[in-house]
Amino acid sequence: MLALGLSTLRWRPRDLWAATPREIAAAAGLRAGPGAALDRAAFDQLLLAYPDPEIPR
């Protein structure tokens, strides 16, 4: 992963460490397998199950 991020992709170390595995795979041109993406219904279920906390203003 380090060689891919630092040498092949030529990312700065801070950018590599901040990236998710999915972001690194996408930058490397790797594709997710079938069914990897959520459909809208599954996404809505996740939003209901894990709502963002209210931030006081």
N, C-alpha and C positions, 0 to 999 in steps of 0.2 A: 504494500500500500504506500509506504514511504517512497519507494523508487518510482512508482507510478505518479504520485502527486508531485514530488519534487523534480524528478528528471523528465518524465514524459510530458506531464501537463505543465511543468514549469511554474507551479504555484509557489507562493511565498509560504514559509512554514506556518505562519499564523492563519493563513487562509485554509491550508490543508487541515490543521487541527480543528478549525471551526466548521468544516464541512461534514455533512452526514454521509454515511456510506452510499445512500441513494444519489446524492449530489456528485460524489466522486465517480460512481458508475455511469451516470449520465454524461459527465464531462469526458469520460473515457470512451463513450460511444457504445456502452453495453446496454442492452435492452432487458427490461423486466419480462418475466414469463407471463403466459396468459393468466388472466384473472388477478394481476397484481394491482390494478387500479380499482379504487372504490367507485361504485355507482352512487348516484345522488341519494338514494334511499339509505344506503349504508353510512354515507357521510352524515346525513341528518340524524341517524341513530347515535352516532358518535358525539355529535353536538349536544344531543339531549343527555347522554350519559356523562359527558365531561364538559360542562359549560365553563366558559371563561369566567374567572372571578370578577366581581364588580370592583372597579378602581375608584376610590373616593377622589373627588376633585376639589 
